[in-house]
Each structure stands twice: as structure tokens, then as C-alpha cells.
Amino acid sequence: MSNVIVKGAWRLVDNDNQPVNVGDEYLGRSAQPLSPFMRFIIRGGQPPHKPSSTGRVYGEWENGISGEYFPTVFNLKWVEPEVGEDLIGEEAYL
């Protein structure tokens, strides 16, 4: 069973519109000059609370530092399911 990140009617998806799961890893820019990119492990997020918002994603960097970011930092976005699309399994509860 997957742990797709869903909040209310919103689902977190990647650039290919594939659902993002808890524990998925994405590359992000690092503040470290010798290592410009680091893996970020997604732990959850918060969908947009108004039309002008993009929402947030949160998790931790591979070095253990946690943070909260705009989803676009990792080429992610919050989308509302299509009309008539049902959420099943754990998707309905995350």
C-alpha cells in the first residue's frame, strides 16, 4: 500500500502528475559549496489555503536537517482530483 500525500481534496503530484508518497526523495539545491545538490525526503505537506498560494511540503535533507518549502522547489504541485475520481486506501486518510 502506498502512502500518497493527500489532504482533503488535494493531492501532491510530481512534474509527470504522478502522486508523491511519504518517503519519496527529490533533489534540491544545497547551501554547501562542495555539494550543490542534496536529496530531500518528503514527509508531508499542506495544500494551498487560498488561490494565490502554492501550499508547502515538509521533510528532511539527507543530512538530517528538516524544513518546509514551496512545492515548486522540487518541481511538485498540489492538485485537486478530477470530478468523480475516488480516493482509495490510505490516500483518503493522509
Secondary structure, 3 states (H helix, E strand, C coil): CCCECEECCEEEECCCCCECECCCEEEEECCCCCCCEEEEEEEEEECCCCCCCCCEEEEEECCCCEEEECHHHHCCEEECCCCCCCCCHHHHCC
